[in-house]
Amino acid sequence: MEVDTIAMEALLERFRKDIENEDIKQDIQEQNILIDRIRRENNLIFFGINETNNEREVIFYKRKVLDICNRVLSVELKSGDINFVRRIGKRNESKKRPILLSLVSSLKKTSIMQHCGRLKNSNVFRGSRFRQENAGKAKGAQWIE
């Protein structure tokens, strides 16, 4: 009888550890989703910007985005306001790859978004980057992998 009690206690202890591990895994998954959302919060995507063959370096992307923001949108954007800039997707001669702009401040993103109406008569337009499960929740959202 005493052996059965010890075995049951060991089994209960193993189940408790399994439950704790599942709780920890779920917490980690939720934290990863939160981190991903925060990371994408200040991102903008510019579509329709021409791509040249000598555009291998990030400085070309940065110059193009700075030019659009400062001249077309009339939003004062400095190099220090940019976290990073890069093209999204594989290089394809027949398509213009979008440019992903990650800003340091959400205030700059808001300012750019408010002035995007000035892009109306151009071939350039902007979008935001959403996680797949959240893309349907935002009106007019686009999901880009």
C-alpha positions in Angstrom: 0.0 0.0 0.0 2.8 2.3 0.9 4.5 1.6 -2.5 1.3 2.6 -4.3 1.2 5.9 -2.4 4.8 6.7 -3.3 4.2 5.9 -7.0 1.0 8.0 -7.0 2.9 11.0 -5.5 5.7 10.7 -8.0 3.1 10.5 -10.8 1.3 13.6 -9.5 4.6 15.5 -9.2 5.3 14.7 -12.9 1.9 15.9 -13.9 2.4 19.1 -12.0 5.7 19.7 -13.8 4.1 19.0 -17.2 1.4 21.5 -16.4 4.0 24.1 -15.3 6.0 23.5 -18.5 2.9 24.0 -20.7 2.1 27.2 -18.8 5.6 28.4 -19.3 5.5 27.6 -23.1 2.2 29.5 -23.4 3.7 32.5 -21.6 6.7 32.5 -23.9 4.6 32.2 -27.0 2.4 35.2 -25.8 5.6 37.2 -25.1 7.0 36.5 -28.5 3.8 37.7 -30.2 3.9 40.9 -28.1 7.6 41.5 -29.0 6.8 40.9 -32.7 3.9 43.4 -32.5 6.1 46.0 -30.8 8.9 45.5 -33.3 6.5 46.0 -36.3 4.7 48.9 -34.7 6.9 51.6 -36.3 7.2 50.0 -39.7 5.9 51.4 -43.0 6.1 49.9 -46.4 6.5 51.9 -49.6 5.2 50.4 -52.8 5.9 51.5 -56.4 9.4 52.9 -56.0 11.6 52.1 -59.0 14.5 49.8 -58.5 17.8 50.2 -60.3 20.6 47.7 -60.9 23.1 49.6 -58.9 20.8 49.6 -55.9 22.7 47.0 -53.9 23.5 49.2 -50.9 21.1 50.3 -48.1 22.2 53.9 -48.7 20.2 54.0 -51.9 17.0 52.9 -50.2 17.6 55.4 -47.4 18.1 58.2 -49.8 14.9 57.4 -51.8 12.8 57.2 -48.6 14.3 60.4 -47.2 13.6 62.1 -50.5 10.0 61.0 -50.6 9.4 62.0 -47.0 11.1 65.3 -47.1 10.2 66.5 -50.6 6.9 64.9 -51.4 5.3 64.4 -48.0 6.9 67.5 -46.4 7.7 65.5 -43.3 11.1 66.3 -41.8 12.8 63.0 -41.6 16.5 62.7 -40.8 18.8 59.7 -41.1 18.8 59.3 -37.3 15.0 58.8 -37.4 15.4 55.6 -39.4 16.1 52.3 -37.7 16.6 50.4 -40.9 15.5 50.4 -44.6 15.5 47.4 -46.9 13.7 45.9 -49.9 11.3 43.1 -49.3 11.2 40.0 -51.4 13.4 38.4 -54.1 14.7 40.6 -56.9 12.6 40.3 -60.1 13.1 42.4 -63.2 9.3 42.6 -63.9 8.2 43.8 -60.5 9.1 46.6 -58.1 9.9 45.3 -54.7 8.5 47.3 -51.8 10.7 49.1 -49.4 10.4 48.4 -45.7 11.1 51.4 -43.5 11.5 50.9 -39.8 11.4 54.2 -37.8 12.8 54.9 -34.3 9.7 56.9 -33.2 6.0 56.2 -33.6 5.5 60.0 -33.8 7.4 60.1 -37.1 5.3 57.2 -38.4 2.1 59.0 -37.5 3.4 62.2 -39.2 4.1 60.3 -42.4 0.8 58.6 -42.3 -1.0 61.9 -41.9 0.7 63.3 -45.0 0.3 60.3 -47.3 -2.5 61.9 -49.1 0.2 63.9 -51.0 1.2 60.6 -52.7 -2.3 60.4 -54.3 -1.2 61.4 -57.9 2.0 59.4 -57.8 2.8 55.7 -58.4 4.0 55.4 -54.8 1.8 54.3 -52.0 2.3 53.2 -48.4 1.1 50.3 -46.2 1.7 49.0 -42.8 3.1 45.6 -41.9 0.7 43.3 -40.0 1.0 39.8 -38.6 -1.2 37.4 -40.6 -3.7 36.8 -37.8 -4.1 40.6 -37.3 -4.3 41.7 -40.9 -8.0 41.0 -41.2 -8.8 43.0 -38.1 -7.5 46.3 -39.4 -9.6 48.0 -42.1 -7.8 48.0 -45.4 -4.8 46.2 -43.9 -2.4 44.4 -46.1 -0.5 41.3 -45.0 3.0 40.9 -46.4 5.3 38.0 -45.5 
